[in-house]
Amino acid sequence: MKADLIDEALESAMHRYLDGTADADSVANLNSRMRDDSGVRRHFSELANLDSALAELGAGWVPSTINVRENPAKVVTFPRRAWFAAAACLVLAAIAGWSIFQTRQPFATIASGSLPDGLQEGSELRDQPIELLVGTVEMATAKGARVVIEAPAIFHFSSAQTLHLNKGRLAADVPPSAKGFTVITPSGSAVDLGTTFGVDVPLSGEPEIHVFKGEVIAHPSDGKRRSLRSGDAWSLNSEASATRELRSSAFIRPDEIASLHAALASGQQARAEACVAAWRNDSDLIAALDFESDAVSAPEGTYRMVQGRWPGSQAAEFIHVDDHMKFNAGADRDWPQLTLAAWVRIDRLGAPYQSLLHTDGWTLEKPGQVHWMINRNATMRLALRGNTLASDAVDPDGYPDSLTPVLPEQGRWTHLAAVYDSDAATVRFYLNGKFDKETQQAVAHPAKLGPAQIGNWDQRDRKLSGRIDELLLIGRILNDAEMLELFESGNPYASLAP
């Protein structure tokens, strides 16, 4: 029986039982219903577990190790609702013990995804362990929660309301019918109270909970419970520094997954790989950083490798203020023309800058040094040392900026590009293959590349929060048609709509 078939009278009877206000006739009827219907038993068990957890939280109850004989005045009293919930569980065990090993309804069903062997769309999940090596999988629980897990991941369900995540990245959209959905990690758990949230269990480091909307109870294994609300992020440890910055776009969510899988099914990944391969053979290419070839698989720096736009691909992820990647290309000459293009997934737009590519030596008065970033207005900026704007330029900070913010694309893979022509003294910006704005310059030095950093540049105001999947540096300008083709060939979505 599904939760939506539990009638209002039965639901009310369950709550009265847990509140301790049920009369004898109501209890007898409830026992009868649970004896005859496994769906009623399961729903009552989950309701009792949630009720007990919330009662403990509200009362601030913590198990005591007090010796009662030595300290009779310090006997700990359980909250009344916790007593009833515990008693309810015993009643349930007595009634339903005979059917524990009977055929059970599935805890969840596979909706879509890049699935390991033995699973397909429509596969029913119970308590079997699953290891997801590449891609993402979307599931719908028996209670109606939508869950997306991104590889690499190891997980299993122990009930329709409990998922154990040993590693991986999870996003959940939990409707009222699934309130109480719980994710258990090696360092603690997250109990949903009606929300959308994410849980990140990295290969190294503490698991984190990120609340996009609503409320979640975080319960570290060795610490006190904490209520997290919309916009909160927290590391599952007991340290005072457990608060984190929200990384809402670090998680692939249910409303994004369908478009990603549709593009994958259409063969878009092969088209993207062919495009990068073609550029590698282009004589104007300065560098192609896609994190797949051995030559650039592990640039020096502090960052972590995660899944890119495609199942099995890689991208560099930057989280902390000092995360960066060292990069060196194009130092052998000046570049009168230069195109910079990258696929990025920005987690947040913290002030003042998100550093995409910053060459070293800006303070050494080297004309033409390149700094490419997202500024405090969430627009792109391409600054070259020593360049000045034309007298009629409208860019407010003295550097060429794009017109359209990248913020509307936060939470999606976005293609950003800037095209520089020192001969024409112009900077042109493109967002998702479309021309956005051109800025004229009065002084335009040839671009200088060489030693540079992606991500944090000076550990103060230039950092990066998010992923970079593919970075191209090209020693000529790309026109509008070429830029659109570059975007369309690498677009991981089946539709251009966000």
VOMI-505754 format. One record per residue (C-alpha): x negated, y negated, z negated. Coordinates in steps of 0.25 Angstrom, whole numbers, plus 5000, padded with zeros to 4 digits. Each point is the difference from the previous one (the first is absolute). Last residue first. Layout:
// residues N
[site [X; Y; Z]]
...
//
This chain:
// residues 498
[site [4930; 4896; 5075]]
[site [5005; 5001; 5014]]
[site [4989; 5003; 5010]]
[site [5006; 5014; 5001]]
[site [4993; 5014; 5001]]
[site [4990; 4995; 4990]]
[site [4985; 5004; 5000]]
[site [4996; 4989; 5010]]
[site [4986; 5003; 5006]]
[site [5004; 4999; 5015]]
[site [5010; 4989; 4998]]
[site [4990; 4991; 4993]]
[site [4989; 5001; 5010]]
[site [5010; 4999; 5011]]
[site [5005; 4987; 4994]]
[site [4986; 4995; 4999]]
[site [4997; 5004; 5014]]
[site [5012; 4993; 5006]]
[site [4997; 4987; 4991]]
[site [4986; 4999; 5005]]
[site [4988; 5006; 4993]]
[site [4988; 4991; 4998]]
[site [4986; 5006; 5001]]
[site [4990; 5006; 4990]]
[site [5009; 5010; 4994]]
[site [5001; 5003; 4985]]
[site [5010; 5011; 4996]]
[site [5004; 5004; 4987]]
[site [5009; 5012; 4997]]
[site [5007; 5005; 4987]]
[site [4998; 4989; 4990]]
[site [5008; 5002; 4987]]
[site [5005; 4991; 4989]]
[site [4995; 4990; 4990]]
[site [4989; 4991; 5005]]
[site [4991; 4990; 4994]]
[site [4995; 4986; 5002]]
[site [5002; 4991; 4988]]
[site [4990; 5005; 4989]]
[site [4992; 5013; 5003]]
[site [4992; 4993; 5011]]
[site [5004; 5008; 5012]]
[site [5011; 5010; 4996]]
[site [5006; 5007; 5012]]
[site [4992; 5003; 5012]]
[site [4986; 4995; 4999]]
[site [4990; 4994; 5010]]
[site [4985; 5002; 5006]]
[site [5000; 4996; 5014]]
[site [5010; 4991; 5007]]
[site [4998; 4986; 5006]]
[site [5010; 4993; 5009]]
[site [4996; 4990; 5010]]
[site [5003; 4986; 4994]]
[site [5013; 4992; 5002]]
[site [5001; 4985; 4997]]
[site [5012; 4993; 5004]]
[site [5009; 5012; 4998]]
[site [5014; 5003; 5006]]
[site [5009; 5010; 4992]]
[site [5009; 5010; 5007]]
[site [5012; 5007; 4993]]
[site [5008; 5013; 4999]]
[site [4998; 5008; 5013]]
[site [5006; 5014; 4998]]
[site [4993; 5013; 4998]]
[site [5005; 5003; 4986]]
[site [4995; 4986; 4996]]
[site [4990; 4992; 5009]]
[site [4992; 4988; 4997]]
[site [4992; 4991; 5010]]
[site [4988; 4992; 4997]]
[site [4995; 4990; 5011]]
[site [4988; 4992; 5003]]
[site [5001; 5004; 5015]]
[site [4985; 5004; 5000]]
[site [5001; 5004; 4986]]
[site [5011; 5010; 5003]]
[site [5005; 5007; 4987]]
[site [5012; 5011; 5000]]
[site [5006; 5004; 4987]]
[site [5008; 5013; 4997]]
[site [5009; 5006; 4990]]
[site [5008; 5013; 5002]]
[site [5009; 5003; 4988]]
[site [5002; 5013; 4993]]
[site [5012; 4998; 4991]]
[site [5003; 4996; 4986]]
[site [4997; 4985; 5002]]
[site [5004; 4997; 5014]]
[site [5008; 4988; 4996]]
[site [4988; 4995; 4992]]
[site [4991; 4999; 5013]]
[site [5004; 4985; 5001]]
[site [5002; 4994; 5014]]
[site [4993; 4988; 5004]]
[site [4986; 5005; 5001]]
[site [4989; 4992; 4993]]
[site [4988; 4993; 5007]]
[site [4992; 4993; 4989]]
[site [5000; 4986; 4994]]
[site [5010; 5003; 4989]]
[site [5013; 4995; 5006]]
[site [4999; 5005; 5014]]
[site [5008; 4990; 5008]]
[site [4989; 4998; 5011]]
[site [5001; 4986; 5007]]
[site [4985; 4996; 4997]]
[site [4995; 5013; 5004]]
[site [4995; 5009; 4989]]
[site [4986; 5001; 4996]]
[site [4990; 5012; 5001]]
[site [4987; 5000; 4991]]
[site [5003; 5014; 4994]]
[site [5011; 5007; 5007]]
[site [5013; 5002; 4994]]
[site [5011; 5010; 5005]]
[site [5012; 4999; 4991]]
[site [5013; 5009; 5000]]
[site [5012; 4995; 4992]]
[site [5005; 5004; 4986]]
[site [5000; 4986; 4996]]
[site [4988; 5003; 4990]]
[site [4992; 5005; 5012]]
[site [4998; 5013; 5007]]
[site [4986; 5001; 5005]]
[site [4990; 5000; 5011]]
[site [4986; 4993; 4997]]
[site [4990; 4999; 5011]]
[site [4987; 4993; 4999]]
[site [4999; 4991; 5013]]
[site [4990; 4989; 4994]]
[site [4991; 5006; 4990]]
[site [5000; 4990; 4988]]
[site [4994; 5010; 4990]]
[site [5013; 5000; 4992]]
[site [5007; 5009; 5010]]
[site [4989; 5010; 5000]]
[site [5008; 5013; 5000]]
[site [5011; 5003; 5010]]
[site [5014; 5001; 4994]]
[site [5010; 5009; 5006]]
[site [5014; 5003; 4995]]
[site [5000; 4992; 4987]]
[site [5013; 4998; 4994]]
[site [5000; 4986; 4994]]
[site [5006; 4990; 4989]]
[site [5008; 5006; 4994]]
[site [5005; 5014; 5000]]
[site [5007; 5005; 5012]]
[site [5004; 5014; 4996]]
[site [4998; 5014; 5006]]
[site [4996; 4996; 5014]]
[site [5000; 5011; 5010]]
[site [4990; 4997; 5011]]
[site [4998; 5004; 5014]]
[site [4989; 4991; 5006]]
[site [4996; 4991; 5011]]
[site [4988; 4990; 5002]]
[site [4997; 4994; 5014]]
[site [4988; 4992; 5002]]
[site [4995; 4991; 5011]]
[site [4987; 4991; 5000]]
[site [4994; 5012; 4992]]
[site [4986; 4998; 4995]]
[site [4990; 5011; 5000]]
[site [4994; 5012; 4993]]
[site [5008; 4999; 4988]]
[site [5012; 5007; 5006]]
[site [5003; 5010; 4989]]
[site [4998; 5001; 4985]]
[site [5011; 5004; 4990]]
[site [5000; 5002; 4985]]
[site [5013; 5004; 4994]]
[site [5006; 4993; 4988]]
[site [5007; 5003; 4987]]
[site [4996; 4990; 4990]]
[site [5014; 4994; 4997]]
[site [5006; 5014; 4999]]
[site [5009; 5007; 5010]]
[site [4994; 5002; 5014]]
[site [5004; 5012; 5009]]
[site [4992; 5004; 5012]]
[site [5008; 5008; 5010]]
[site [4999; 5015; 5004]]
[site [5008; 5008; 5010]]
[site [5006; 5014; 4997]]
[site [5014; 4996; 5001]]
[site [5000; 4986; 5008]]
[site [5000; 4986; 4995]]
[site [4988; 5002; 4991]]
[site [5000; 5009; 4988]]
[site [4990; 4996; 4989]]
[site [4985; 4997; 4998]]
[site [4996; 4993; 4988]]
[site [4993; 4987; 4998]]
[site [4986; 4995; 4994]]
[site [4990; 4998; 5011]]
[site [4991; 5007; 5010]]
[site [5007; 5004; 5013]]
[site [5005; 5015; 4999]]
[site [5006; 5005; 5013]]
[site [4993; 4990; 5009]]
[site [4990; 5009; 5008]]
[site [5008; 5013; 4997]]
[site [5012; 4995; 5008]]
[site [5014; 4999; 4993]]
[site [4999; 4987; 4992]]
[site [5006; 4991; 5012]]
[site [4989; 4990; 5000]]
[site [4998; 4996; 5015]]
[site [4988; 4991; 5002]]
[site [4995; 4990; 5011]]
[site [5008; 5005; 5011]]
[site [4998; 4992; 5013]]
[site [4994; 5012; 5008]]
[site [5013; 5008; 4997]]
[site [4997; 5015; 4997]]
[site [5004; 4999; 4986]]
[site [5012; 4992; 5004]]
[site [5005; 5012; 5008]]
[site [4999; 5009; 4988]]
[site [5008; 4990; 4992]]
[site [5011; 5000; 5010]]
[site [5000; 5015; 5001]]
[site [5002; 5001; 4985]]
[site [5012; 4991; 5000]]
[site [5006; 5008; 5012]]
[site [4998; 5013; 4992]]
[site [5007; 4994; 4988]]
[site [5012; 4995; 5008]]
[site [5004; 5014; 5004]]
[site [5015; 4998; 4999]]
[site [5000; 5008; 4987]]
[site [4990; 4991; 4993]]
[site [5009; 4988; 5004]]
[site [5012; 5007; 4994]]
[site [4993; 5003; 4987]]
[site [4995; 4986; 4998]]
[site [5014; 4995; 5003]]
[site [5007; 5009; 4990]]
[site [4990; 4998; 4989]]
[site [5002; 4985; 4998]]
[site [5013; 5000; 4993]]
[site [4995; 5011; 4991]]
[site [4988; 4992; 4995]]
[site [4985; 5002; 5004]]
[site [4993; 4994; 4987]]
[site [4988; 4991; 5000]]
[site [5010; 4989; 5004]]
[site [5005; 4997; 4986]]
[site [4986; 4999; 4994]]
[site [5004; 4993; 4987]]
[site [4988; 4995; 4992]]
[site [4997; 5009; 4988]]
[site [5002; 5000; 4985]]
[site [4993; 5011; 4993]]
[site [4990; 4990; 4994]]
[site [5005; 5003; 4986]]
[site [4995; 5014; 5002]]
[site [5010; 5012; 4997]]
[site [4999; 5005; 5014]]
[site [5010; 5002; 5011]]
[site [4997; 4988; 5008]]
[site [5011; 4989; 5002]]
[site [5007; 4992; 5010]]
[site [5011; 4991; 4998]]
[site [5008; 4992; 5011]]
[site [5013; 5005; 4996]]
[site [5000; 5006; 4986]]
[site [4991; 5009; 4992]]
[site [5004; 5005; 4986]]
[site [4989; 5006; 4992]]
[site [4999; 5013; 4993]]
[site [4988; 5001; 4990]]
[site [4987; 5007; 5003]]
[site [4992; 5013; 5002]]
[site [5008; 5007; 5011]]
[site [5005; 4986; 5006]]
[site [5015; 4997; 5000]]
[site [5004; 4990; 5010]]
[site [5015; 4997; 5000]]
[site [5005; 4995; 5013]]
[site [5009; 4988; 5003]]
[site [5006; 4993; 5012]]
[site [4993; 4996; 5013]]
[site [4986; 5002; 5006]]
[site [4994; 5007; 4987]]
[site [4986; 5005; 5002]]
[site [4994; 5011; 4991]]
[site [4986; 5003; 5000]]
[site [4992; 5013; 4998]]
[site [4986; 4998; 4994]]
[site [4987; 5002; 5008]]
[site [4995; 5010; 5010]]
[site [5008; 5008; 5010]]
[site [5011; 4990; 4999]]
[site [5013; 5002; 4994]]
[site [5009; 4988; 5005]]
[site [5014; 4999; 4995]]
[site [5010; 4991; 5007]]
[site [5014; 4994; 4996]]
[site [5014; 4997; 5005]]
[site [5010; 4999; 4988]]
[site [5010; 5006; 4991]]
[site [4994; 5004; 4987]]
[site [4989; 5008; 5005]]
[site [4990; 5007; 4991]]
[site [4986; 5000; 5003]]
[site [4990; 5010; 4994]]
[site [4987; 5002; 4994]]
[site [4985; 5002; 5003]]
[site [5000; 5012; 5009]]
[site [5013; 4995; 5006]]
[site [5015; 5002; 4998]]
[site [5010; 4993; 5008]]
[site [5014; 4999; 4994]]
[site [5014; 4998; 5006]]
[site [5008; 4994; 4989]]
[site [5010; 4994; 5008]]
[site [5003; 5009; 5012]]
[site [5015; 4996; 5002]]
[site [4997; 4986; 4998]]
[site [4991; 5000; 5013]]
[site [4985; 5002; 4999]]
[site [4991; 4996; 5012]]
[site [4986; 5006; 4997]]
[site [4986; 4997; 5005]]
[site [4989; 5010; 4998]]
[site [4985; 5000; 5002]]
[site [4992; 5013; 4998]]
[site [4994; 5008; 4989]]
[site [5006; 5010; 4989]]
[site [5014; 4995; 5002]]
[site [5010; 5008; 4992]]
[site [5015; 4996; 5004]]
[site [5011; 5001; 4990]]
[site [5015; 4996; 5003]]
[site [5004; 5012; 5010]]
[site [4992; 5009; 4991]]
[site [4985; 5005; 4998]]
[site [4996; 4993; 5014]]
[site [4986; 5002; 5005]]
[site [4988; 4991; 5004]]
[site [4987; 5000; 5007]]
[site [4996; 4988; 5009]]
[site [4990; 4995; 5010]]
[site [5010; 4995; 5005]]
[site [5011; 4991; 4999]]
[site [5013; 5004; 4992]]
[site [5014; 4994; 5003]]
[site [5012; 5002; 4991]]
[site [5014; 4997; 5002]]
[site [5009; 5002; 4988]]
[site [5013; 5006; 5002]]
[site [5002; 5010; 4988]]
[site [4997; 5012; 5008]]
[site [4987; 4993; 5004]]
[site [4997; 4994; 5014]]
[site [4986; 5002; 5005]]
[site [4991; 4993; 5010]]
[site [4986; 5005; 5003]]
[site [4988; 4992; 5004]]
[site [4987; 5003; 5008]]
[site [4989; 5009; 4997]]
[site [4996; 5011; 4990]]
[site [5013; 5001; 4993]]
[site [4999; 5011; 4989]]
[site [5013; 5006; 4995]]
[site [5003; 5008; 4987]]
[site [5013; 5007; 5000]]
[site [5010; 4996; 4990]]
[site [5012; 4999; 5009]]
[site [5000; 4994; 5013]]
[site [5009; 5002; 5012]]
[site [4995; 4999; 5014]]
[site [5009; 4991; 5009]]
[site [4989; 4994; 5008]]
[site [4989; 5010; 5000]]
[site [4991; 5007; 4990]]
[site [4992; 5013; 5001]]
[site [4987; 4994; 5004]]
[site [4998; 4986; 4995]]
[site [5010; 4988; 5005]]
[site [4997; 4987; 5007]]
[site [5014; 4994; 4996]]
[site [5015; 5001; 4999]]
[site [5012; 5002; 4991]]
[site [4994; 5012; 4992]]
[site [5011; 5004; 4990]]
[site [4999; 4999; 4985]]
[site [5003; 5007; 4987]]
[site [5006; 5012; 5007]]
[site [5012; 5007; 4994]]
[site [4996; 5012; 4992]]
[site [5001; 5015; 5002]]
[site [5000; 5006; 4986]]
[site [4988; 5001; 4991]]
[site [5006; 4990; 4989]]
[site [5014; 5007; 5001]]
[site [5000; 5007; 4987]]
[site [4995; 4988; 4992]]
[site [5012; 4992; 5004]]
[site [5008; 4999; 4988]]
[site [4990; 5002; 4989]]
[site [4990; 4990; 5008]]
[site [5011; 4990; 5001]]
[site [5003; 5001; 4986]]
[site [4986; 4998; 4996]]
[site [4999; 4988; 5010]]
[site [5012; 4994; 4994]]
[site [4994; 5001; 4986]]
[site [4988; 4992; 5005]]
[site [5008; 4990; 5006]]
[site [5009; 4999; 4987]]
[site [4988; 4998; 4992]]
[site [4993; 4990; 5009]]
[site [5013; 4992; 5000]]
[site [5000; 4999; 4985]]
[site [4986; 4995; 4999]]
[site [4991; 5010; 4993]]
[site [4997; 4997; 4986]]
[site [4985; 5000; 4995]]
[site [4998; 5004; 4986]]
[site [4991; 4990; 4993]]
[site [5006; 5000; 4986]]
[site [4997; 5015; 4999]]
[site [4985; 4997; 5002]]
[site [4992; 5012; 4995]]
[site [5011; 5010; 5003]]
[site [5004; 4993; 5013]]
[site [4986; 5001; 5005]]
[site [5000; 4988; 5011]]
[site [4996; 5004; 5014]]
[site [5011; 4991; 5006]]
[site [5005; 5000; 5014]]
[site [5002; 4986; 5005]]
[site [5014; 4994; 5001]]
[site [5001; 4985; 5005]]
[site [5015; 5001; 4998]]
[site [5002; 4995; 5015]]
[site [4990; 5009; 5006]]
[site [5004; 5012; 4992]]
[site [5014; 4998; 5004]]
[site [4996; 4998; 5015]]
[site [4993; 5013; 5000]]
[site [5011; 5008; 4993]]
[site [5010; 4994; 5010]]
[site [4992; 5004; 5012]]
[site [4998; 5014; 4995]]
[site [5015; 5001; 4997]]
[site [5004; 4995; 5014]]
[site [4991; 5010; 5007]]
[site [5005; 5011; 4992]]
[site [5015; 4996; 5002]]
[site [4998; 4999; 5015]]
[site [4993; 5014; 5000]]
[site [5011; 5006; 4992]]
[site [5011; 4994; 5008]]
[site [4993; 5005; 5013]]
[site [4999; 5014; 4994]]
[site [5015; 5001; 4998]]
[site [5008; 5010; 4992]]
[site [4992; 4999; 4986]]
[site [4999; 4985; 5002]]
[site [5015; 4998; 5002]]
[site [5003; 5008; 4988]]
[site [4990; 4993; 4991]]
[site [5006; 4987; 5004]]
[site [5014; 5005; 4997]]
[site [4996; 5004; 4986]]
[site [4993; 4987; 4997]]
[site [5012; 4992; 5005]]
[site [5009; 5009; 4991]]
[site [4991; 4998; 4988]]
[site [4999; 4985; 5001]]
[site [4989; 4992; 5007]]
[site [4994; 4988; 4993]]
[site [4985; 5005; 4998]]
[site [4995; 4990; 5011]]
[site [4995; 5012; 5008]]
[site [5013; 5007; 4999]]
[site [5008; 4987; 5004]]
[site [4990; 4998; 5012]]
[site [5003; 5014; 5004]]
[site [5015; 4998; 4999]]
[site [5000; 4988; 5008]]
[site [4993; 5007; 5011]]
[site [5011; 5011; 5000]]
[site [5011; 4989; 5000]]
[site [4993; 4993; 5012]]
[site [4999; 5012; 5008]]
[site [4986; 5006; 5004]]
[site [5001; 5002; 5015]]
[site [4991; 4988; 5002]]
[site [4989; 5007; 4992]]
[site [5000; 5012; 5010]]
[site [5005; 5014; 4996]]
//
